[in-house]
Amino acid sequence: MGMGRNRGLIIACAGVALLLAATLAAYRTPAPLGTDAAATVFSAARAHEILKELVGDGVPHPLGSAADAKVRDLIVKRLRALGYATELQTGLVCNDFGACATPINIVATHGDVADNDAVLLAAHYDSVAAGPGASDDGAGVANLLEIARILTVLPASRHPIVLLVTDGEEAGLLGASLFTREHPLAKQIKAAVNMEARGVSGPSFMFETGSANEWLMRLYGKSTLEPVTNSLCYVVYKMLPNNTDFTVFKAAGYQGFNFAFIGDVARYHTPLDNWENSSPTTLQHQGANALSSLLALANAPDLNPAAADSMFFDVFARTVIVWPIDSVMPASVTALFLLSIAAVLLVRKGHMTSRQAVYGSLAALTNVLLGGALSVGVLLLLRFLGRIPPMQGPPWIAHPLAMHVGFAALTLLIAAAVAGWFARRAGFWGLWFGGTMLVALLSLVAAVIVPAAGYVWLLAAWAAVLGCVPSLIAAVKDRAPSQGAIEFAALFPGLIAFAALLPLQLLLYSALGAPAWPVSSVVLCLTAGLLLPLLANATHPARQRLAWLAAATTFGAICITVLLPTYSTSWPQRMNVEYWVDGDGGQAHWWMQAASLHLPGAMGEVLKFDRIPRERFPGYPLKGFFADAPALKLAPPELTQISSSGGSPAHMELVVRSVRGAAVAFVVFPSSANIHGIEVGTSSGPLRIKLHQLPNGSTVLQAPGIQEAGLRFALDAPAAPMTVQVFDESYGLPEGLPDGKKLQQARPKNATSSQDGDVTVVQRTVHLDPAAGR
């Protein structure tokens, strides 16, 4: 008898385990093809050799650097060896975030582009200053060059293909902005395939499309052998502080696909993003999928489809299901209506009372609310114990597996407890009603707010409708449903929901870090709510053993996480050292920023750092530790007032330049000046841009890769004088300061520089008077 009552629970546990195994197997990256692969297919081995040539020296190559020029020359040389005529496009351009620079793009064409609609294949060749960018985006460039080779041996496509290797992506999508704004071919491009990275390994997700989403996804599903995608990816992507060149292409009206991989994200934008850590299997997956998508677009009969959105998801990386977005709301309403009819029928036939339905609804809500509260509590506990980074820093830890398991076990513990509390009051069908109605309502809410994001709940709602059919047929015939039919009513929607959810769970931690754990727990609690009836049906000893096992697993996971180091050499803490000179007072200081906001003891032994972290400069969002430093005589940046028209507001023309030839210059305007935009003259006419605003209201103009002549710009300012902060930043620390070398050597082995890396900054104050230029 006991075994019979536990059968549904045993099947559910086995089903979830099988689904997890199948999901892990399905989303493994494919084996790389060797250099002996057919000339017409993508070979990761060939791409990996190209990547080694580009970045094998491990030298970073940010915008405007000599190393950037070297990588550019290597790319041009390879394209010309393949028979492509290449063009270098350059010019001053600004983005929507207050950054202006002069990138140099590489453009080549395949096919007759004269007056024909064309397809674009894009990647960027610049890196951040801290690392060589083997994956971001050397992998994309190597894949582009391997695809360029393949195009030379394939029959001509219906539409010509433009190859674009952009510069200045890391500085703010500048090369892509320059291309779409000024290049003659930009108006002929109708679709783009972009290759990016936010990690160094893992499957390549197709996470963003153009406005003709439905057409694109059907094309993608038909052309791609191992598709990894879903419409929720883009919703998650928009939560992240990231854009890609495809953001610019999409704004220009291009259709197409955006690919990226996010595994081993701790190495992203650090020296560890090198050739040795690049993944040939990831190259194979991204390159093969990009090639098939590019050819599908290039051979499409029409590149001007009507804009139409869709809800979509892949099934175990084998096929893609696409629903027109217009069908989501009717489908959600219909599922909710049918489940309501089923509930009424169950009540009328005496299988469920209205009171049980109410208790079942309370159980489902309690399950989710308790899951959210306890998971956030565990996260805060780990933060209090110092085992996860502050929320404003990089939120990943070196050993997350224990807490992956721990938070999943916490979900099971909550479900077992809730099922035990409500089993007698709600019964099987009451709990079934509560869980299925909750996901049906969520599906309806998602259909109203973000239709593309709710496919998990829509699938679960319809699975609940189908799952209860055998029991309803028996009820209509005035027969008691069989045990198998009753268990199927809970198993089918529960396992369908888990099958749809698990690929997202694999993605979420890499995308969000530790905050993903409470999010995952809440989503798992919603899904586990569908299985509450099976837990309620199980025997009390079985439920109790399950609860104790889940509690012990959660507690053990917390203990393991507390005992294990937060960072490791392969998953390091991000930690930069900066040398700052005040060009006005002649004073200097060190500033050390650590993701953990803890000062390493070895670095504290080198210099006497303040124990309380402070802002890098007023308004800067991150904090670090200060220490006095000897002042070197470094030439401060200049901000020269050329002219002023007077009046209120006054129209001023200014030039900012780095006298010492630093890589980047910044101008910070005070909030009181109310300056939110500037005007820059470009070859295609004046460009009005919006400045980036800091948390304290100050606004920032950035000039990455600034040239010797500086950046000339104009703005409308108040008639009253104002005080402006000007900075320039060069990569690396001064050679003449032994303390800098000592700090770098004292940086823990489980820490690394990131983004701009260790830098030297010179700051000065400039007083601008609009009346002075009249």
C-alpha positions in Angstrom: 0.0 0.0 0.0 2.8 2.4 1.0 4.7 1.7 -2.2 1.6 2.3 -4.3 1.0 5.7 -2.6 4.7 6.6 -3.2 4.7 5.5 -6.8 3.9 8.9 -8.3 6.6 10.6 -6.3 9.2 8.0 -7.2 8.3 8.4 -10.9 8.5 12.2 -10.5 12.0 12.0 -8.9 13.2 9.6 -11.6 11.7 11.7 -14.3 13.4 14.9 -13.1 16.7 13.1 -12.8 16.4 11.7 -16.4 15.4 15.2 -17.7 18.4 16.7 -16.0 20.7 14.1 -17.5 19.2 14.5 -21.0 19.5 18.3 -20.7 23.1 18.2 -19.7 23.8 15.8 -22.6 21.8 17.8 -25.1 23.6 21.1 -24.4 27.1 19.8 -24.5 29.1 21.5 -27.2 29.9 19.4 -30.2 33.3 17.8 -30.9 35.5 20.1 -33.0 36.1 19.1 -36.6 39.8 18.7 -37.6 41.9 20.4 -40.2 41.2 17.5 -42.5 37.4 18.3 -42.6 35.8 18.9 -46.0 36.5 22.4 -47.4 32.8 23.3 -47.4 32.2 22.7 -43.7 33.2 24.7 -40.6 36.3 23.3 -38.8 37.1 24.5 -35.3 40.6 23.2 -35.6 41.2 25.6 -38.5 39.6 28.4 -36.7 41.6 27.7 -33.6 44.8 28.0 -35.6 43.7 31.3 -36.9 42.9 32.4 -33.3 46.4 31.5 -32.2 47.9 33.6 -34.9 45.7 36.6 -33.8 46.0 36.5 -30.0 48.5 33.7 -29.2 51.0 36.3 -27.9 48.6 37.1 -25.1 48.9 40.8 -25.7 45.8 43.0 -25.1 44.8 45.1 -28.1 42.3 47.8 -27.0 41.1 50.5 -29.4 43.9 52.8 -30.7 46.8 50.6 -29.5 49.8 49.4 -31.5 48.7 45.8 -30.7 45.2 46.7 -32.1 46.9 47.7 -35.4 48.9 44.5 -35.5 45.8 42.3 -35.1 44.1 44.4 -37.8 47.0 43.8 -40.2 46.8 40.1 -39.6 43.1 40.0 -40.4 43.5 42.0 -43.6 46.4 39.8 -44.6 44.3 36.6 -44.2 41.3 38.1 -46.1 43.5 39.2 -49.0 45.1 35.8 -49.1 41.6 34.4 -49.6 41.1 36.7 -52.6 39.0 39.4 -50.8 39.4 43.0 -51.6 39.5 44.7 -48.2 38.7 48.3 -47.2 39.6 50.1 -44.0 36.9 52.4 -42.9 37.7 55.1 -40.3 36.2 58.2 -38.9 35.1 60.0 -35.8 32.0 58.6 -34.3 30.1 58.8 -31.0 27.7 56.5 -29.3 24.6 57.0 -27.1 26.6 56.7 -23.9 28.8 59.7 -24.2 31.9 58.1 -25.9 33.6 59.4 -29.0 36.5 57.8 -30.8 38.0 57.0 -34.3 37.8 53.3 -34.8 39.1 51.5 -37.9 36.8 48.8 -39.4 37.7 46.1 -41.8 35.2 45.6 -44.6 35.2 42.9 -47.4 32.5 41.7 -49.7 31.5 38.3 -51.2 29.3 38.5 -54.3 28.0 41.4 -56.4 26.9 44.1 -53.9 25.9 46.6 -56.6 22.3 47.6 -55.9 21.5 44.3 -54.2 20.2 43.5 -50.8 23.0 42.1 -48.7 23.7 40.1 -45.6 26.3 41.0 -43.0 28.6 38.7 -41.0 30.2 40.6 -38.1 32.6 40.3 -35.2 34.9 42.8 -33.4 38.7 42.6 -33.2 39.5 45.0 -30.3 39.9 43.7 -26.8 39.7 45.2 -23.3 43.0 46.5 -22.0 43.3 43.8 -19.3 43.4 40.7 -21.5 44.0 39.5 -25.1 40.3 38.8 -25.8 40.7 35.3 -27.2 37.0 34.6 -26.8 35.8 38.2 -26.7 35.9 38.5 -29.6 38.9 36.8 -31.1 36.8 33.6 -31.4 34.2 35.6 -33.4 37.0 36.9 -35.7 38.6 33.5 -36.2 35.2 32.0 -37.0 34.5 34.8 -39.4 37.8 34.2 -41.2 37.1 30.4 -41.4 33.6 31.2 -42.8 35.2 33.6 -45.3 37.3 30.7 -46.5 34.3 28.5 -46.8 32.4 31.1 -48.9 35.1 31.0 -51.5 34.4 27.3 -52.2 30.6 27.4 -52.0 28.3 28.3 -54.9 27.4 31.9 -55.0 24.5 32.8 -52.7 21.3 34.6 -53.8 22.3 37.7 -51.9 25.9 39.1 -51.5 27.6 38.9 -48.2 29.5 41.7 -46.5 32.2 40.8 -43.9 32.6 43.4 -41.2 35.2 43.2 -38.5 34.6 46.2 -36.2 36.9 48.1 -34.0 36.0 49.9 -30.7 33.2 47.5 -29.6 34.6 47.3 -26.1 34.7 51.2 -26.0 31.0 51.4 -26.7 30.0 49.7 -30.1 31.8 52.5 -31.9 32.9 50.6 -35.0 29.4 49.3 -35.6 28.0 52.8 -35.2 30.5 54.2 -37.7 29.6 51.5 -40.2 25.8 52.0 -40.0 26.1 55.8 -40.0 28.6 56.4 -42.8 29.5 53.3 -44.9 27.8 53.3 -48.4 27.0 49.5 -48.0 25.1 50.1 -44.7 21.9 50.9 -46.6 22.1 47.7 -48.6 22.4 45.5 -45.6 19.1 43.9 -44.7 20.2 41.2 -42.2 23.2 40.6 -40.0 24.8 37.6 -38.2 26.9 38.8 -35.2 29.2 36.6 -33.1 30.0 37.7 -29.6 31.0 36.3 -26.2 30.4 36.9 -22.5 32.5 34.0 -21.3 35.1 31.7 -22.8 33.3 28.4 -23.2 29.9 26.6 -23.4 27.2 26.4 -26.1 26.6 29.3 -28.3 23.2 30.8 -27.6 21.2 32.6 -30.3 19.7 35.1 -27.9 18.6 38.1 -30.0 16.9 38.7 -33.4 15.6 41.5 -35.5 12.0 42.7 -35.6 10.9 40.0 -38.1 11.3 37.5 -35.3 8.8 34.9 -36.4 10.2 34.7 -39.9 13.8 34.6 -38.6 13.1 31.9 -36.0 11.5 29.6 -38.6 14.5 30.1 -40.8 16.9 29.5 -37.9 15.0 26.3 -36.9 15.2 24.9 -40.4 18.8 25.7 -41.1 20.6 24.9 -37.8 21.5 21.4 -36.7 22.1 22.1 -33.0 20.0 25.2 -32.2 20.3 26.6 -28.7 17.8 29.4 -28.1 14.7 30.6 -26.5 12.7 33.8 -26.3 13.4 34.2 -22.6 17.2 34.5 -23.3 16.7 38.1 -24.6 14.6 39.0 -21.6 17.5 37.9 -19.4 20.0 39.6 -21.7 18.2 42.9 -21.2 18.7 42.6 -17.5 22.5 42.6 -17.9 24.7 45.6 -18.3 25.7 44.6 -21.8 25.2 45.6 -25.4 26.7 44.2 -28.5 27.3 45.4 -32.1 24.0 43.8 -32.9 22.3 46.5 -30.8 23.5 49.0 -33.4 22.5 46.8 -36.3 19.1 46.2 -34.9 18.6 50.0 -34.4 19.6 50.4 -38.1 16.7 48.1 -39.0 18.7 45.0 -39.8 17.1 41.6 -39.3 19.3 38.7 -38.2 20.8 36.7 -35.4 23.1 37.5 -32.4 25.2 34.6 -31.0 27.1 34.5 -27.8 28.5 32.0 -25.2 28.8 32.6 -21.5 30.5 29.7 -19.9 33.5 30.3 -17.5 32.4 33.9 -17.2 35.1 34.6 -14.5 37.7 34.7 -17.2 35.8 37.1 -19.3 37.6 40.5 -19.7 40.6 39.3 -17.8 44.1 38.1 -18.8 42.7 34.5 -18.5 40.7 35.2 -21.7 43.7 33.8 -23.7 44.2 31.3 -26.4 45.1 28.5 -23.9 41.7 28.9 -22.3 39.7 29.2 -25.5 37.3 26.3 -26.2 37.5 24.5 -29.6 34.1 22.9 -29.0 32.6 26.3 -28.4 34.3 27.5 -31.6 32.7 24.6 -33.5 29.2 25.3 -32.1 29.2 29.0 -32.7 31.0 28.8 -36.1 28.8 26.1 -37.5 25.6 27.8 -36.3 26.7 31.2 -37.6 27.6 29.7 -41.0 24.2 27.9 -41.4 22.3 31.0 -40.3 24.3 33.2 -42.6 23.7 30.9 -45.6 20.0 30.7 -44.8 19.7 34.5 -44.8 21.9 34.9 -47.9 19.8 32.4 -49.9 16.4 33.6 -48.6 14.0 34.7 -51.4 13.2 37.9 -49.7 15.1 39.9 -47.0 12.3 42.3 -46.3 9.8 40.3 -44.3 7.1 41.9 -42.3 7.8 42.6 -38.6 6.3 40.0 -36.5 7.3 38.7 -33.0 7.1 35.1 -31.7 7.6 32.9 -28.7 10.2 30.3 -29.3 12.4 27.6 -27.7 14.6 24.8 -28.7 13.8 21.2 -27.8 17.0 19.5 -26.5 19.1 21.5 -29.1 17.5 19.5 -31.9 14.6 21.6 -33.2 12.9 24.9 -32.5 9.3 25.4 -31.7 7.9 28.8 -32.9 4.5 30.3 -31.9 3.3 33.6 -33.4 3.1 36.1 -30.5 -0.5 36.9 -31.5 -1.4 33.3 -30.5 0.0 33.5 -27.0 -2.8 35.5 -25.4 -5.6 33.3 -26.8 -3.7 30.2 -25.9 -3.2 31.4 -22.3 -6.8 32.4 -21.9 -8.0 29.1 -23.4 -5.8 27.1 -21.0 -7.1 29.0 -18.0 -10.7 28.6 -19.2 -10.3 24.8 -19.7 -8.6 24.4 -16.3 -11.5 26.3 -14.7 -14.0 24.0 -16.5 -12.1 21.0 -15.3 -12.1 22.3 -11.7 -15.9 22.9 -11.8 -16.4 19.4 -13.1 -14.2 17.9 -10.4 -16.3 19.8 -7.8 -19.6 18.7 -9.3 -18.5 15.1 -9.4 -17.4 15.2 -5.8 -13.7 14.7 -6.3 -12.8 18.2 -4.9 -14.7 20.7 -2.8 -14.5 24.5 -3.0 -12.8 24.5 0.4 -10.1 22.2 -0.9 -9.6 24.4 -4.0 -9.0 27.4 -1.7 -6.6 25.5 0.5 -4.8 24.2 -2.6 -4.4 27.7 -3.9 -3.0 28.8 -0.5 -0.6 25.9 -0.6 0.7 26.9 -4.1 1.2 30.5 -3.0 2.8 29.5 0.3 5.2 27.3 -1.6 6.4 30.1 -3.8 6.5 32.8 -1.1 8.3 30.6 1.3 10.7 29.6 -1.4 11.4 33.2 -2.2 11.8 34.2 1.5 14.1 31.3 2.5 16.3 31.5 -0.6 16.8 35.2 -0.2 17.6 34.5 3.5 20.2 31.9 2.6 21.8 34.3 0.1 21.9 37.1 2.7 23.5 34.6 5.2 26.2 33.7 2.7 26.8 37.4 2.0 27.0 38.1 5.8 29.5 35.3 6.2 31.5 36.8 3.3 31.2 33.8 1.1 29.7 35.6 -1.9 30.7 39.0 -3.3 28.8 42.3 -2.7 25.9 42.7 -5.0 27.4 45.6 -6.8 30.5 43.5 -7.8 31.0 40.5 -10.1 28.6 38.0 -8.4 30.3 34.7 -9.2 32.2 32.4 -6.9 34.8 29.7 -7.6 32.8 26.7 -6.3 29.1 27.3 -7.0 28.1 23.6 -7.5 27.3 23.0 -3.8 24.8 25.9 -3.7 23.3 24.9 -7.1 22.4 21.6 -5.3 21.6 23.3 -2.0 19.1 25.7 -3.5 17.5 22.9 -5.5 17.3 20.9 -2.2 15.8 23.9 -0.5 13.0 23.9 -3.1 12.3 20.2 -2.4 12.3 20.8 1.4 9.8 23.6 1.1 7.6 21.5 -1.3 7.7 18.5 1.1 6.8 20.8 4.1 4.0 22.6 2.3 2.5 19.3 1.0 2.6 17.9 4.5 0.9 21.0 6.0 -1.9 21.1 3.4 -2.3 17.4 2.5 -5.4 16.8 4.6 -7.0 20.2 4.0 -6.5 20.4 0.2 -6.3 16.7 -0.9 -4.8 15.7 -4.2 -7.2 17.6 -6.4 -7.1 20.7 -4.3 -3.3 20.9 -4.6 -3.6 20.1 -8.3 -6.0 23.0 -8.7 -3.7 25.4 -6.8 -0.6 24.5 -8.7 -2.1 24.4 -12.2 -4.2 27.6 -11.8 -1.1 29.5 -10.5 1.0 28.6 -13.6 -2.1 29.3 -15.9 -2.4 32.8 -14.3 1.3 33.4 -14.7 1.0 32.4 -18.3 -1.8 35.0 -18.7 0.2 37.7 -16.9 3.2 37.0 -19.0 1.1 37.2 -22.2 0.0 40.7 -21.1 3.4 42.0 -20.0 6.2 40.1 -21.8 4.6 37.5 -24.1 7.9 36.0 -25.2 9.0 35.2 -21.7 6.1 33.0 -20.6 6.5 29.9 -22.7 7.4 27.6 -19.7 4.1 28.5 -17.9 2.1 28.3 -21.1 3.5 24.8 -21.8 2.8 23.8 -18.2 -0.8 25.1 -18.3 -1.6 23.2 -21.5 0.1 20.1 -20.2 -2.1 20.4 -17.1 -5.2 20.5 -19.4 -4.1 17.4 -21.3 -2.9 15.7 -18.1 -6.3 15.8 -16.4 -8.2 14.5 -19.4 -8.1 10.8 -18.4 -9.4 11.6 -14.9 -12.1 13.9 -16.3 -13.3 11.2 -18.7 -13.6 8.8 -15.8 -15.4 11.4 -13.7 -17.9 12.2 -16.5 -18.7 8.5 -16.6 -19.2 8.5 -12.8 -16.3 6.3 -12.3 -13.4 6.9 -9.9 -10.2 7.8 -11.8 -7.5 5.1 -11.7 -4.4 5.7 -9.6 -2.4 6.0 -12.9 -4.8 8.6 -14.3 -4.6 10.6 -11.1 -0.8 10.5 -11.0 -0.6 11.4 -14.7 -2.6 14.6 -14.0 0.3 15.9 -11.8 3.2 14.2 -13.5 2.6 15.4 -17.0 2.5 19.1 -16.4 5.2 18.9 -13.7 7.7 17.0 -16.0 6.9 19.2 -19.0 7.6 22.3 -16.9 10.9 20.9 -15.7 11.9 19.9 -19.2 11.3 23.5 -20.4 12.8 25.0 -17.4 16.1 23.1 -17.0 17.9 24.7 -20.0 17.2 28.1 -18.5 18.5 26.9 -15.1 21.8 26.0 -16.8 22.1 29.5 -18.2 20.9 31.6 -15.3 23.9 31.4 -13.0 26.4 32.2 -15.7 24.2 35.2 -16.6 23.4 36.6 -13.2 25.8 35.0 -10.7 24.7 34.4 -7.1 21.4 36.4 -7.4 20.3 33.7 -9.8 19.9 31.2 -6.9 16.9 32.9 -5.4 15.4 33.5 -8.8 16.0 29.8 -9.6 14.5 28.7 -6.3 11.3 30.7 -6.9 10.9 29.4 -10.4 11.6 25.8 -9.2 9.0 26.3 -6.4 6.5 27.3 -9.1 7.3 24.2 -11.0 7.4 22.0 -7.9 3.9 23.3 -7.1 2.6 21.1 -9.9 4.0 18.1 -8.1 2.6 19.0 -4.6 -0.3 16.5 -5.2 2.1 13.6 -5.5 4.0 14.7 -2.3 0.6 14.9 -0.5 -0.4 11.4 -1.8 2.9 9.9 -0.6 3.1 8.3 2.8 4.1 10.4 5.8 7.4 8.5 6.4 8.4 9.0 2.7 7.6 12.7 2.8 9.5 13.0 6.1 12.5 11.2 4.8 12.5 13.4 1.7 12.3 16.6 3.8 15.1 15.5 6.1 17.3 14.6 3.2 16.6 17.9 1.5 17.3 19.8 4.8 20.6 18.0 5.3 21.6 18.6 1.7 20.8 22.4 2.0 22.7 22.6 5.3 25.6 20.6 3.9 25.8 22.9 0.8 25.9 26.0 3.0 28.7 24.4 5.1 30.7 23.4 2.0 30.4 26.9 0.5 31.5 28.5 3.8 34.5 26.2 4.0 35.6 26.5 0.4 37.4 29.6 -0.9 35.3 32.2 -2.6 37.9 32.5 -5.4 40.5 30.3 -7.0 43.3 30.7 -9.6 41.0 29.4 -12.3 38.0 31.5 -11.0 39.8 34.6 -9.7 38.6 37.7 -7.9 38.8 40.9 -10.0 41.3 43.3 -8.5 42.8 46.4 -10.1 45.6 48.7 -8.9 45.6 52.3 -10.0 48.0 55.2 -9.6 46.4 58.6 -9.4 48.1 62.0 -9.7 46.4 65.3 -8.9 47.5 67.7 -11.6 46.5 70.7 -9.5 48.0 70.0 -6.1 50.8 67.7 -7.2 49.7 65.0 -4.8 49.3 61.3 -5.6 47.6 58.2 -4.3 47.1 54.5 -5.0 43.6 53.2 -5.4 43.0 49.4 -5.2 39.6 48.0 -6.2 38.6 44.5 -5.2 35.4 42.8 -6.1 35.0 41.4 -2.6 35.6 44.9 -1.0 38.2 43.2 1.2 41.8 44.4 1.3 44.2 41.5 0.8 46.7 41.2 3.7 49.8 40.9 1.4 48.9 44.2 -0.3 48.2 45.8 3.0 51.7 44.9 4.0 53.2 46.7 1.0 51.4 50.0 1.7 49.2 51.4 4.5 45.8 51.5 2.8 42.7 53.1 4.4 40.5 50.4 5.8 37.2 52.0 4.7 36.7 51.8 0.9 35.8 55.0 -0.9 34.6 56.1 -4.3 37.3 56.3 -7.0 36.2 59.9 -7.5 32.9 61.7 -6.6 30.0 60.0 -8.3 31.9 56.9 -9.4 29.7 53.8 -8.7 32.4 51.5 -7.3 34.6 51.8 -4.1 38.2 50.9 -3.4 41.0 51.4 -0.9 43.3 54.5 -0.9 47.0 54.8 0.1 49.4 57.7 -0.2 51.9 57.6 -3.1 54.8 59.7 -4.2 53.9 62.2 -6.9 55.5 61.8 -10.3 55.6 64.8 -12.7 53.1 63.6 -15.3 51.6 66.1 -17.7 47.9 66.6 -16.9 45.3 66.5 -19.6 44.1 69.7 -21.2 40.6 71.1 -21.7 40.9 74.2 -23.8 38.1 76.7 -24.3 38.2 77.8 -28.0 35.2 80.0 -28.2 31.9 81.0 -26.6 28.9 82.7 -28.1 27.8 84.2 -24.7 24.1 84.4 -23.9 22.1 82.0 -21.7 22.8 79.3 -22.4 26.2 79.9 -23.8 27.4 77.9 -26.8 31.0 76.9 -26.1 33.6 75.1 -28.2 36.2 73.0 -26.4 39.0 70.6 -27.1 40.1 67.9 -24.7 43.5 66.2 -25.2 46.1 64.1 -23.4 49.4 65.8 -23.4 51.2 62.6 -22.3 49.5 60.4 -24.9 47.3 58.5 -22.6 44.8 56.0 -24.1 41.6 57.5 -22.7 40.4 60.9 -21.7 37.3 61.8 -19.6 35.5 65.1 -18.9 33.1 65.2 -15.9 30.6 68.0 -15.8 29.0 68.8 -12.4 25.3 68.2 -12.0 24.7 71.9 -11.3 25.8 72.6 -14.9 22.9 70.6 -16.3 24.9 69.5 -19.3 23.4 66.3 -20.7 24.6 66.4 -24.3 27.3 67.7 -26.6 27.8 68.2 -30.4 30.7 66.7 -32.3 31.6 67.4 -35.9 32.1 64.3 -38.1 32.7 63.7 -41.8 29.0 63.1 -42.3 27.9 66.2 -40.4 27.4 67.3 -36.8 26.4 64.6 -34.3 24.5 65.4 -31.1 25.1 62.8 -28.4 23.8 62.1 -24.9 26.3 62.0 -22.1 26.6 59.2 -19.5 25.1 60.2 -16.1 26.8 59.1 -12.9 24.7 58.3 -9.7 25.4 61.8 -8.3 24.0 63.6 -11.3 27.4 64.5 -12.9 27.7 63.7 -16.6 30.7 62.2 -18.4 32.2 62.6 -21.9 34.6 59.7 -22.8 37.3 59.8 -25.4 38.8 56.2 -25.7 41.7 55.8 -28.0 42.1 59.6 -28.1 44.3 61.0 -30.8 47.2 63.5 -30.4 45.1 66.4 -31.7 42.4 65.6 -29.1 38.6 65.7 -29.4 36.8 68.9 -30.3 33.2 69.3 -29.2 30.6 71.9 -28.5 28.0 72.3 -25.8 25.4 74.7 -24.4 26.3 75.7 -20.9 24.9 78.0 -18.2 26.1 81.6 -18.5 27.8 81.3 -15.0 31.3 79.9 -14.7 31.6 76.2 -13.9 34.3 73.8 -12.6 35.0 70.7 -14.7 37.1 67.6 -13.8 39.3 66.3 -16.6 41.1 62.9 -16.4 43.3 60.9 -18.7 44.1 57.2 -18.3 47.0 55.2 -19.5 47.3 51.4 -19.3 49.8 50.0 -16.8 51.5 51.5 -13.8 54.5 53.9 -13.9 57.9 52.2 -14.3 59.5 54.6 -11.8 57.5 53.5 -8.8 58.7 50.3 -7.1 55.6 50.2 -4.9 53.5 49.6 -8.1 55.5 46.5 -9.0 55.3 45.3 -5.4 51.5 45.7 -5.3 51.1 43.8 -8.5 53.4 41.0 -7.1 51.4 41.0 -3.8 48.1 40.6 -5.6 46.9 37.2 -4.5 47.2 34.2 -6.9 43.4 33.9 -6.9 43.0 37.5 -8.1 43.4 39.1 -11.5 43.1 42.5 -13.2 40.0 43.0 -15.4 38.5 45.4 -17.9 41.0 48.3 -18.2 43.4 46.5 -15.8 46.0 48.4 -13.8 46.1 52.0 -14.9 47.7 55.4 -14.3 45.3 58.3 -14.1 46.1 62.1 -14.1 43.3 64.4 -12.9 43.0 68.1 -13.0 40.3 70.8 -12.4 39.4 73.2 -15.2 37.4 76.4 -14.6 35.3 77.3 -17.6 33.9 80.8 -18.0 31.5 81.3 -21.0 32.2 85.0 -20.9 35.9 84.5 -21.4 35.6 83.4 -25.0 33.5 86.2 -26.3 
